[in-house]
Amino acid sequence: MTDTSGGDANALDEAVLISNEGMQVPSTRNLTALERLELLFDPGTALDQRPHLQAEADAATWPVLSAVGRINGMAVCAIVQDEQVHPAGLEAVHWRQIQLAIAFACDKRLPLVAVFDGSPTRLAGSLHAWSAIAQSAGGSAACPSPKFALIIGQNTGPAAMLAGLFDAVVMVRGQTALTLTDATITNRVTHTNMQEADLGGWAVHAGQTGLADLVFDNEVMGLRHIRRLMQYSAQSSGWSWPQNVALAECPGLNTLMPDDPHESYDIRELLHDISDTRSFLELGAAISSSIVVGFAPVAGRAVGLVASQNKELAGALDLRACRKIKRHLQLCAAMGVPVVTVVDVPGFVPGHEQESGGLAVEVAGVLRAYVQLTVPKITLVIGKALGAAGIALGSRASRPDQIAAWRGASLGLMGASGVRELAQRTGADVDQMLSVLEVDHALRGAYVDEVLEPDQTRRWLGQTVASLCKTK
């Protein structure tokens, strides 16, 4: 089988586009666990099966296989379920196998990939299974290396809890679900008539919870894109990004911002322009949010992206946006890549639903996640960075290594309209109060390190990424 994940990124983007537009791809649920490992690992890689229980003669026919191989040149531990082998479900010995593989990955600090295939857990295992499940969950939560999951079939209970601990989750369309309590029990307790897909199908996790970072039509595409996602890991040694356009000027950014402040723009245009390949891998695209996250090569190095999306809620932060940011920062930390935050945030989305839903807690969590990052952090303010939202999203409070702002950007407690209203009420000098918002004032006060013209963005960002990656 031809391996395309290490090939041309644009060709892969085109394949994704075709898949996402509804191309009907034949089901590949008949793949065995070994075939899944073969698709996941580099072609010709030698499988090291020490992580799984080799003492059992029939281990190759189990519903769970684990092995160490290479993806993009880096050693990776993989756990693959195969529900077709043992439809009756996982027993205690199988969960023990998963536990040992997770412990092995954690001890050796190897990236972990797991394929969850809807295998139920048999009650016959009793406390032995319960203990192995608990050890698996605890080990996964403690594992500092990046964890990637592919979800196939209907996964309920322990498998759903375990998958929820992974840093990036890919789901397959169709009869795929991830629920802590299955529909049968839910309907009996709540007197409803729901299906697994209603509770936690791929559409729910892609469009509402945000757990599904990527969704594809079949598991082959899912495995390929786990490989592609792992190209951005700092440990990836079998892939190099082109650098030929990394430091070029980008005049197109001079017209990104509309002249009318009431008009919106798509931040994806900027993310494409700053990328060496003029493309980026977006995660969580199906969930409507004022934040866009993903990965792109900049100056020949992979970087994680967090960017305000002006097209949604004018870039204001809400519960979904905050959760999306925290999840992506966790993934960037695990993958060891620098984080670039592009800011145009006017504040928070107001309302009872937001406040009662814990918006203050979520925003505090965003700031905490930024502060705890040990990878290089770069902030670029292209529009507004106002109020507490501007503070949480990459300000000095988040301890970035470098902050730049476009000329014309505004930083402060409130925007121009709020300043005018306040000045009118208090009789203060409007012009003097408005001058505080100007980016030159921020530069003089060391709130930013540099003021840029938009077309200088790619050059500055490339030089900054290259410099920070050498020193950290």
N, C-alpha and C positions, 0 to 999 in steps of 0.2 A: 504494500500500500504506500502511495507517495505521501511524503510528509511535506505539508505546505506551511506549517506554523513558523518555520524559520525562514520562509521565503519573503517575497516582496509584500510589504505592509499594505500597499494600495490594492494589490490583488486580493488580499485577505479581506480588506474593507469591503470590496465589491461583493465578495462571497457572502459576507455578513448581511449586506444590503439586500441581496437577492433572497436570502433566507428569511429576513425579517419582514419582507413584503409579502410573505405568504406562500412561497414556493413549497409545494408538497413534496417532502422528502420521505422515501420509504422508511418504515420503522426499522431501527437497528437494535431492538431489545433482545435479539437472539445472539448478541455478542457474548462470548464467555469472559470470565474474569481475566484469563491470560491474554485474550485479544484486546481487552481494555487496557491492560498494562502495556501491551505492545504499541498501541496507539498513543499512549501517554508519554512513554519514554522515547529518547532519541533512537533513531533507526540503528539497529545492530548493537544496542547497549546490552551489557551482560547483567542479568538479574541476580542480585544478592538477596537471598531469601532468609537470611538469619533472623530478621525481626519476627517471622512467624514460626509456628510450632512445627518443626520438621520431624519430630519424633514419631508423629502419627503417619502411618503408611498411606492413608487415604486423604492426606491434607490437600492434595491437588483437586479433590472433588468436593471440597468444603464450600459453603456459601460465602466464605470470606478468604481472600488471599492478601498477603502483604509482602512487600519486597522493597529493596532499595535499587534504584537505577539512576539514570541521568536525564535531566531535562535542560536543554540549552547548555549542556556542559556541566551543570551543577548536580551534585548528589541530592536525591530527593527520596523520601520515604512515602510509599503509597499503600493505601488500604482500599481494597475493591470488594464490594459485596456483589453477589450474583444470586438474586432471588430465585432464578429458574433452577438452580442446582438443588436447592433445598426449600421448597415452598412452605414446608411446615414451620420454618422460622429458625431464628438463631437460638442456640443453646448456650449454657454457661461457658463451655469450652471455646465457643466462637467469640464470645465477648471477651474472654481472657486473651484470645489472640489479638483482638483489637486493642485491648489495654496494653499488651506488651509492645505492639508496634508504635503506639502513641508515646509510651515511655522511652522507647528506643530513639524516636525522632527528637524528643525533648532533650534526652541526655546528650545526643550527638549534635544538637542544634541544627537539625536538617529541616528544610521545608517539608510540609506534610500535605499530601493530596488524598482525599477520600471520595469514593463513589458510593453513595447511599442508594440502594436499589429496592427499597420498600420491604425489606425482610423484617417480619414481625419477630418479637421475642417470645419464646415459649416459657410458659409459667413453670414448666417442669424443672427449670434450672434453679428456682427458689432463690435463697440468699446468695448462692455462688454467682448467679447471673447478676443479681442486684449489686453485689460488691464489685464485680468486674465493670459493670456499667458506671458505677460511681467513680471507680479509679480511672476509667477512660475519660469521663467528663472532667474530673479534677486535673488529670494530666494534660488534657487539651487546653483547659483554661490557663494552666501555668506555662504552657509551651511558648517560648519567646519567638520562635521562628514563624514565618508566614504559613497560614493554613488555608487551603483551597478545597472547596467541596463541590461535587457534581451531584445533583439530585435527580434521580430517576424513580418512577413509580410512586406509590403512596406510602410515605414514611410517617409513622405515628409514634408518640411516646419517646423512648430513649434516643432513637435515631434523630428525631426532631430536635431534642434538647442538645445533642452533641453537634449537629449541623449548625445550630444557632451560635455555637462558640467559634465557628470558623470565620476568618477575616474576610474572605470573598466567597460568594455562593453563586454557582451557575445552575440554572434549572432548565429542564426540558419541557417544551409545550406538550399538551395532551393530558393524559391521566397521571399527572404528577402533582403531589401535594406534600406538605410538611405541616403536621399538626401535633400538638401535645396530647389532645384527646380526640379520638376518632368520631366520625359522624354518628355512628350507632349509639354510643354513650351520650353524646351531646344531644341528640334528638330525644332520647329517653328522659334525660334530666330536664331539658328546657322545653319539651313538648313542641319541638319544631320538626321540620322535614328538610334537613340540609344535606348536601353532598360534601364529600371531602374537598372538592374544588371550591365550594362556597366558603369553607372554613379556612383553608390554607393552600389553595391551588397556586400554580405559578403566576396567574394573573393577580392574585391577592398580594403575593410577596413581591412582585415586580412593581405593581402600581400603588400599593397602599403601605405595607410594612417597610418596604425598602430592603428586605433581607436578600432578595434575588438581585444581584448586581448585573448579571447578564442572563438572557434567555434565548435559547435556540430551538430549532425544530427537531433535533435528534442528538443523541449522545456523542456521535462522532464530532459534530461541530462544537459541542460543549467541551470535549477533551482537547480539541485543537486550540480552543480559545483559553483554556487554562494554561496551555503551553505558551500562547501568545502573551497572556498576562504576566507569566513568570519571566518573560524576556526583560521586563522592567525591574526585576529584582537586582539589588546590588551584587548578589552572589552569582548572577548569570555570567558565565564565561564563554559560552558558545555562540554569542550573538554580539555584534557591534553595530552601532548606529552611525549613519552617514553624518559628516560634519561640514559638508561643502557649503551649506547656506546658513550655518548656525549664527554667524556674526554679521550677516548682511542687514542693510537698512530695510525698513518695511514701511514705505510711504502710504500703503493702504490703510494703516491705522490712523492716519491723520483725519480720515473721514468716517471713522467708526461711530463717533458720537454725533447724533443728529443735532442740527441747529436748534430745533424746537425741543425744549426740555420735557415737553409732554409726550414726545414720541419715544418709542422704545427701540432697542437694538439687541442683537443676538450675540452674547459673549463668546459663542463658539467661533465666530469669525476671528477674534483675537487669538483664541487658543490654537486655531489652525495656523495662524500667521507666525506665532512664536515657535512653533514646532519645526525641527530640522526637516522633517518629512512632509510638512504641511498637512499632517493628519494627527489625530490623537485618539486614544482608546477611552471612550466615555463609559463610566459605570453608573448604574442606576438611572439610565435615561428614561425609563418608562414611568418613573414617579415624577409627577408634576412638582417642581420645587424651584425656589429662587436661588438655588445653588447648583452649579455643574461641577462634577468631580471626574477625575480620570488620570491618565498618564500620557506623557509625550516625551520624545527625545529633545533635549536642549543642549547645544554645544557638545553633542556626542554622548551625553549622559541622560539617563532616565530620570525624570522628575515627576512627582505627584502634583496634581493641580486641584485647587479649590478656588472657584470663581463665582462671583455674584452674577446672577442671571437677570438682567434688566427686564427681559420679556415677561417674567413671572413676578407679580406683586411688586414691580418696580425695584426688585432686588432686596426687599425687606425680609428680614429673618422671621421664620415661624418654627413651629415644633418640628416639622418634617425636615426643614433645612438644617436645623441644629443637629438632629440625629444623623443626617446624611454626612455632615462635616465630621462629627466624632467618629463615625464608622470608617470614613476614608482616612482620617489621620491615624487611626489604629493600624490600618493596612499599610500605609506608608512607613510607619515606624517599624512594623514587622519586616518589611521588604528592604529597609535601610536606605530609602531614597530621599533626596531633598524635597521639601514642600514649597511650592510657589502659590501664594494666595493673591488673587486679583480681586480688588475691593471696589465696589460701588454700592454701598448700603446706606439707605436713608434712615433706617431704624428698624423697629419691630412691627409685625402685624398685630394690630390691636384687637381686643375682643375677649369675651368671657371664655370662649372655647380654648383660646391660646393660654390665657393666664391660669385658668383652672386646670389646664392640662399640664402645668408645670413648666411654662416657658422660662421663668427665672432660673429654675434648676437646670434646664437644658442649656441655656446660655452660659451659665457658670461652668457646666461640663465642657463646653466648647473651649473656653479660656483655659481650663485646667488641662485639657488634652493638648493644646498648643504649648503651654508652659512645660509639660512633661516630655515633649518631643526632644530627642537627642540628635536628630538629623538636622542638617542645615535648613534654615527657614528664611524665606524671602517674601516680602510683601510689596505689592505694587498697587497703589491707589490710583485708579483711573477716573473716578468720579467723586462720589461722596463717601466719607467715612465719619458718620455722625452718631453722637450719643453713645449709649452703652453698646449698641450693635457694632459701631465702628471700633470701639475699644476691644471687644471680644474677637473681632475678625482681623487678626494680624497686626494690631497696634504694638507700641512699645511694651504694653502689658504682657503680650504673648512672647516677649523676648526673642524677636527675630534677629537674624544676623545682619540683614540689610533691609531698609525701607526706602522705596522711591515713590514719587508721585508725579503724575502728568501735570503739566502746566494747565491751570484752570480747575484743578481738583479742589475740593473743600473738605477741611478737617475741623471738627469742633463739636460742641454740645448740641447744636441745632443748625438747620439750614437757613438759607437767606430769608425765606418767607417768615420763619419763626423769629429771626433776629429783628426784622422790620416790625413785626407785631409787638415784640417785647420793647423795642425802642420807642414805639408810639405810646405804649402804656406808661413807660417810665420817664419819657422825655430825654432819653440819652441820644448821643450823636449817632445817627444811623450809619454814616460812612465809616466812622471809627470802629463801630461794632462789626460791620461787614468785613473790614480789613483783616480782622482776626481770623476769618475763615480762609483767607487766601493762602495758597500753598507756599508762597515766599515767607509768610509769617511762620509757618510750620518749619520751614528750612532754618530760619534764624533761631528758632527755639529748639532745634535738634530733634523735632518730632519726626522728621524725615531726613534721610542722608543725602538725597539727590532729587533734583527736579528735572524731569525729562520732557522733551517733545515726543509725541506719540511714535513718530517714525524711528526714534532711537531705542525703542523698547527691546527689540530682539537683540541688538548689539549689547546693550547694558545687561540684559538678563543672561545672555550667553557668557559674558565675561565674569559676571558675578557667580554663576553656577560653577564655572570652571575654577575660579579662585577658592570658593568655599569648599569644594570637594577635594582640593589639594591640601587644605589646612585641617580638615576634620577626618 
